[in-house]
Amino acid sequence: LSDLVCIPTSERTKKQAEELGVPLCTLNEKSKLDVAIDGADAVDPQFALIKGGGGALLREKMVEIVSEKFICIVDETKLCPGLGP
């Protein structure tokens, strides 16, 4: 993965990536992406997702919009019978 360049969607992710030596850029430098990878807070049996409402949500959505593909990673702790009340 020598041609890998990443856009962090939070300050925490940016700090972790810098510590690991991951090459970073911004949306100002690269506005078309091959793939965005993120997680969800909850997923139901029909694969409907709830994403977080935290401070990084705007950045996450901006990166997702300019990405050719979006991959959402969840584990069994995020599975629920239904979303909402």
PAZAPA-4460 file (N, C-alpha, C; in steps of 0.05 Angstrom, whole numbers, plus 32768, in hexadecimal, padded with zeros to 4 digits):
% residues 85
    n_x    n_y    n_z   ca_x   ca_y   ca_z    c_x    c_y    c_z   seq   type   mol
   8010   7FE8   8000   8000   8000   8000   8011   8019   8000     1      L     A
   8024   801A   7FEF   8037   8030   7FEE   802A   804A   7FE4     2      S     A
   8014   8048   7FD5   8007   8061   7FCB   7FEF   8069   7FDC     3      D     A
   7FEE   8060   7FF5   7FD8   8066   8006   7FDA   8082   8012     4      L     A
   7FC5   8091   8010   7FC3   80AC   801D   7FA8   80AD   802A     5      V     A
   7FA7   80B6   8043   7F8F   80B6   8053   7F87   80D2   805B     6      C     A
   7F6D   80D5   805F   7F62   80EE   8069   7F54   80E8   8084     7      I     A
   7F5F   80F1   809A   7F53   80EC   80B4   7F3A   80FC   80B7     8      P     A
   7F26   80F0   80C5   7F0D   80FE   80C9   7F09   8108   80E5     9      T     A
   7F1E   8105   80F6   7F1D   8110   8111   7F3A   8117   811A    10      S     A
   7F3C   8127   812D   7F56   812E   8138   7F64   8116   8144    11      E     A
   7F53   8105   8151   7F5E   80ED   815E   7F6A   80DA   8149    12      R     A
   7F5B   80D6   8133   7F64   80C5   811D   7F7E   80D1   8111    13      T     A
   7F7E   80EB   810D   7F95   80F8   8102   7FAE   80F3   8113    14      K     A
   7FAB   80F6   812D   7FC1   80F2   8140   7FCB   80D5   813F    15      K     A
   7FB9   80C2   813F   7FC1   80A6   813E   7FCF   809F   8124    16      Q     A
   7FC5   80AA   810D   7FD1   80A5   80F3   7FED   80B1   80F2    17      A     A
   7FF0   80C9   80FC   800B   80D6   80FC   801E   80C5   810D    18      E     A
   8016   80BB   8124   8027   80AB   8135   8030   8091   8127    19      E     A
   801E   8086   8116   8024   806E   8107   8032   8073   80EC    20      L     A
   8036   808C   80E5   8044   8093   80CC   8032   8090   80B3    21      G     A
   8018   8090   80B7   8006   808E   80A0   8006   80A9   8091    22      V     A
   800A   80A8   8076   800A   80C1   8067   7FEE   80CD   8066    23      P     A
   7FEC   80E7   806D   7FD2   80F5   806F   7FD1   810D   805C    24      L     A
   7FB8   8114   8054   7FB3   812C   8045   7F97   8136   804E    25      C     A
   7F8E   814B   8041   7F74   8157   8047   7F62   8156   802E    26      T     A
   7F48   815C   8032   7F36   815D   801B   7F3E   8174   8008    27      L     A
   7F4B   8188   8012   7F55   819E   8001   7F6A   8194   7FEE    28      N     A
   7F79   8180   7FF6   7F8F   8175   7FE6   7F85   815F   7FD4    29      E     A
   7F71   8150   7FDC   7F68   8139   7FCD   7F49   8137   7FD0    30      K     A
   7F3A   813F   7FBC   7F1D   8140   7FBE   7F0F   8129   7FB1    31      S     A
   7F1E   8115   7FA8   7F12   80FC   7F9D   7F20   80E5   7FA9    32      K     A
   7F11   80D3   7FB6   7F1C   80BC   7FC5   7F12   80A2   7FBA    33      L     A
   7F22   808D   7FBC   7F1A   8073   7FB3   7F07   8066   7FC7    34      D     A
   7F0D   8069   7FE0   7EFD   805B   7FF5   7EFD   806A   800F    35      V     A
   7EE7   806A   801D   7EE5   8074   8038   7EDE   805C   804A    36      A     A
   7EEA   805B   8061   7EE5   8045   8074   7EDE   8051   808F    37      I     A
   7EC8   8048   809A   7EBF   8053   80B4   7EAF   803E   80C3    38      D     A
   7EA7   8045   80DA   7E96   8033   80EB   7E7B   803F   80EF    39      G     A
   7E69   802F   80FB   7E4E   8039   8102   7E49   8033   8120    40      A     A
   7E36   8041   812B   7E2F   803D   8147   7E1B   8026   814A    41      D     A
   7E0B   8022   8136   7DF7   800D   8137   7DEF   8004   811B    42      A     A
   7DE8   7FEA   8118   7DDE   7FE0   80FE   7DC8   7FCC   8104    43      V     A
   7DB3   7FCE   80F4   7D9C   7FBB   80F7   7D9E   7FA4   80E3    44      D     A
   7D8C   7F91   80E5   7D8D   7F7A   80D3   7D8B   7F81   80B5    45      P     A
   7D80   7F98   80AE   7D7E   7FA0   8092   7D96   7FB1   808A    46      Q     A
   7DAA   7FB3   809B   7DC3   7FC2   8096   7DBF   7FE0   8096    47      F     A
   7DA9   7FEA   80A2   7DA6   8007   80A6   7DB9   800E   80BD    48      A     A
   7DC7   8025   80BA   7DDB   802D   80CD   7DD4   8047   80DC    49      L     A
   7DDF   8049   80F4   7DE0   8062   8102   7DFD   806A   8105    50      I     A
   7E04   8081   80FB   7E1F   808C   80FF   7E1F   809E   8117    51      K     A
   7E36   80A3   8122   7E38   80B4   8139   7E30   80D1   8133    52      G     A
   7E2A   80DF   8147   7E23   80FC   8144   7E39   810D   8150    53      G     A
   7E51   8103   8153   7E66   8112   8160   7E72   8127   814E    54      G     A
   7E87   8134   8158   7E94   814A   814A   7EA0   8143   812F    55      G     A
   7EA6   8129   812B   7EB3   8121   8112   7E9F   811A   80FC    56      A     A
   7E85   811B   8102   7E71   8112   80EE   7E72   8122   80D4    57      L     A
   7E75   813C   80D6   7E77   814D   80BD   7E8F   8144   80AC    58      L     A
   7EA6   8141   80B8   7EBD   8138   80A9   7EB9   811D   809D    59      R     A
   7EAD   810B   80AC   7EA8   80F0   80A2   7E96   80F1   808A    60      E     A
   7E81   8101   808B   7E6E   8103   8074   7E7C   8110   805C    61      K     A
   7E8D   8123   8060   7E9B   8130   804A   7EAD   811C   803C    62      M     A
   7EBB   810C   804B   7ECD   80F8   8040   7EBD   80E2   8031    63      V     A
   7EA7   80DA   803D   7E95   80C6   8031   7E8A   80D0   8016    64      E     A
   7E82   80E9   8014   7E76   80F4   7FFC   7E8A   80F4   7FE4    65      I     A
   7EA4   80F9   7FE9   7EB7   80FA   7FD3   7EC4   80DF   7FCE    66      V     A
   7EBB   80CA   7FDB   7EC7   80AF   7FD8   7EB7   809F   7FC4    67      S     A
   7EC5   8090   7FB3   7EB9   807E   7FA0   7EA9   8068   7FAE    68      E     A
   7EB4   805D   7FC4   7EA7   8048   7FD3   7EA8   804F   7FF1    69      K     A
   7E94   8045   8000   7E93   8048   801D   7E91   802D   802A    70      F     A
   7EA3   8027   803C   7EA2   800E   804B   7E9E   8015   8068    71      I     A
   7E89   8008   8073   7E82   800D   808F   7E88   7FF3   809E    72      C     A
   7E99   7FF5   80B2   7EA1   7FDD   80C2   7E93   7FDD   80DD    73      I     A
   7E86   7FC7   80E3   7E79   7FC3   80FD   7E7F   7FA7   8107    74      V     A
   7E7E   7FA4   8121   7E80   7F89   812C   7E66   7F82   813B    75      D     A
   7E65   7F6B   8147   7E4C   7F61   8152   7E41   7F73   8169    76      E     A
   7E53   7F84   8175   7E49   7F95   818A   7E38   7FAC   817F    77      T     A
   7E39   7FB1   8166   7E29   7FC6   8159   7E0E   7FBD   814E    78      K     A
   7E0A   7FA2   814E   7DF1   7F97   8143   7DDA   7F9C   8157    79      L     A
   7DC2   7FA3   814C   7DAA   7FA8   815C   7D92   7F9F   814C    80      C     A
   7D7C   7F98   815A   7D64   7F8E   814C   7D56   7FA4   813B    81      P     A
   7D5A   7FBD   8143   7D4D   7FD3   8134   7D5A   7FED   813C    82      G     A
   7D56   8001   812C   7D61   801C   8132   7D4C   802E   813C    83      L     A
   7D54   8041   814D   7D41   8055   8157   7D32   804B   8170    84      G     A
   7D1F   805C   8178   7D10   8056   8191   7CFE   803E   818F    85      P     A
***
